[in-house]
Amino acid sequence: MKILICQTGRLSRLMRAAAVAPFFLAGFGCGVENHNAEDNDGPVVVTSFSILGDFASRVAGDSANVRVLAPAGSEVHEWELSPRNFIDLATADLVFTNGLGLEQWLPQLEATVPDGVRIVPLAEETGATVISIRLGDLRGEPDPHMWMDPRAAARYVEVIRDRMIELDPDSEEVYRQNARNYLDDLAALHDELTETFAAIPDEKRLLVTSEAAFLYFADAYGFDHDGIWGNNAEHEGTPQQIARIIDLIRDRRPAALFWESTITDRYVRSVSDDTGVPIAGPLYVDSLGRAGTGAETYIELMRTNARVISEAVAAGLTEGKS
């Protein structure tokens, strides 16, 4: 019976947590909250960062326990695992990462996950077209920010649904219905954003950010996209990067320069000072927003980005007419 399987699985997870907890309590010299008493007897699903956590929670509902390693507001590229993260991974039944090089700390994660626990690189399993990074030290490598196109995000959700059904077939109907509902929401979101951006004239469809992490977003909604640097895993804000983007901005005169929520805005402010182009933000890409930001879920995140971009472009058009 399911309850016997789940209780056995829960006992196993508690034993694993008990085995690793003393090491981390001693090794890090700090307390760790009791994060192993699950809300229910369903499987423990660990996700590498907050956006994947949102996707998995929408599919799981009350039938599984979703844990997030890099929480809302954190920088995912170079996240350092915390004591709590190690315990979550030790008790995991399934782990979702993005893949495509996003999590620079993936080897540490892989070394921590118990034998036999599947690690699923979602972006790599979607089958969606991969866009290459177009500038910087990682030029030509796969751009990992695939979730920034809601149609690709829907592929993530489908993979999550299928892997959770494989793990917990007794909850198949719950996972299928939850995923079906969320996929409808994502399709509606894409239509909504397409309509929102339709009013932006072609000559103002240049999206300049700190990290050039909006390639999938730009491809979905008809923007040209550039950044000061190509990926947050490389050196940020070098003189060469600043000089290149200043030349582009002086030539193209975008309506605004945008910064992202998980990094400093000092580089776009510097470029703004040199070019006279105003800044706007934050935009959200590598993380959900913290409580109170209005970007606490993926759908809210995308709507917030659309609003900030549209308002900045509208302000630029108004200023240009005055």
Secondary structure as GFF3:
##gff-version 3
##sequence-region A 1 322
A	DSSP	alpha_helix	2	28	.	.	.	ID=ss1
A	DSSP	beta_strand	44	49	.	.	.	ID=ss2
A	DSSP	alpha_helix	50	60	.	.	.	ID=ss3
A	DSSP	beta_strand	65	70	.	.	.	ID=ss4
A	DSSP	alpha_helix	83	90	.	.	.	ID=ss5
A	DSSP	beta_strand	94	97	.	.	.	ID=ss6
A	DSSP	alpha_helix	106	112	.	.	.	ID=ss7
A	DSSP	beta_strand	118	121	.	.	.	ID=ss8
A	DSSP	alpha_helix	122	125	.	.	.	ID=ss9
A	DSSP	three_ten_helix	146	148	.	.	.	ID=ss10
A	DSSP	alpha_helix	150	167	.	.	.	ID=ss11
A	DSSP	three_ten_helix	169	171	.	.	.	ID=ss12
A	DSSP	alpha_helix	172	197	.	.	.	ID=ss13
A	DSSP	three_ten_helix	202	204	.	.	.	ID=ss14
A	DSSP	beta_strand	206	211	.	.	.	ID=ss15
A	DSSP	alpha_helix	215	221	.	.	.	ID=ss16
A	DSSP	beta_strand	224	229	.	.	.	ID=ss17
A	DSSP	alpha_helix	239	252	.	.	.	ID=ss18
A	DSSP	beta_strand	257	260	.	.	.	ID=ss19
A	DSSP	alpha_helix	266	275	.	.	.	ID=ss20
A	DSSP	beta_strand	279	283	.	.	.	ID=ss21
A	DSSP	alpha_helix	298	321	.	.	.	ID=ss22
###
